[in-house]
Amino acid sequence: LEGNGKLGLFGVTYEEAEVINLGIENANIIGTGCTGILVACNKGHVSTCSSAGHMQGGDSSGGLVGRNAGTISNSFNLADVNGLGIIGGLVGSNEGTIDKCYSTGRVYRESYTLSGLVGQYDNGVIQDSFWDIDTSGQMWDDSVVDANVGQGLTTSDMQKKDTFLAAGWDFVGESDN
């Protein structure tokens, strides 16, 4: 899929929109503006969704969602993200809420990237969310210790269930928590 701004499976989702239980595999998206594999500009609710493949975008581009002004919960990104503007592994620019999400995709440094999870924080909220510093290529910067950018962890820590249980995640099919 190639094109200009607001490029993704859904270009724009509005407040009433709900995208639930949707996974995209082997994506190959090349955009020049706000781009996300699932949603370019989200104002609605994205839950239990995932993305994998490769995405290249312009300003405010992310592996799952380009610009988030809604809610993203219990979702993840495995896609590699490359771009020329503000980009992030899961979300390019966030002014909404991100809760219990993670990203392990590689984030190429052709642009300014705040973290492997979110490229730019615009007064949004990020809770209990992580990115893999080993696979993303984006290190955790102790000078930017701020829950609003999520937390960078090693691959080893990302593979420990205690990491997620301590953050309040609830796994399906188990009864420990």
C-alpha positions, 0 to 999 in steps of 0.5 A: 500500500502506497500513498500520501497522508492518513494512510493505513487500513483505516485512514481516520477513526472517529470518537464512536469507532471501535477497532477490536481483535484485529491483527495485520500480518506482513504489512508493507506500507509506504506513506508520506504523511501520517501513517499507521499500519492499522489506523493513520489517525485514531480518535476512537478505541483500538483494543486487542489489535496487532501489526507486523511487517514494515511501515515507512511514513512521514510525520506522526507515523507509527507501527500500529497507529500514526496519530492517537487522540483516542484510546489504544489498549491491550495491543502490540506492534511487531512491525519495523518502522522507518520515517522522516518525521516523528515516528514511534514503534507503536504510535507516532504522536500521542495525545490520547491514552495508551494502556497495556501495550508494547512494541518490539519492532525496529525503529529506524533513526532517520528522524527524531524518535522519543522512544521505541513505543511513542515518537512524540508525547502530546499531553497524552497518557501512557500506562503500563506499556513497554518497548524492547530496547534490543530489538527496536534499537531505541535505548531507554534514556534515564534523562527522560524518565517519564511514564508518559513515554512508556518504559524501555526494557531488554528482550530478557525483561520483555519475556518475563511474565512478572514484568507484565504482572507487576504492571497490572496486566491480566493474561487470558487462560491463567488464574494466578492474578 
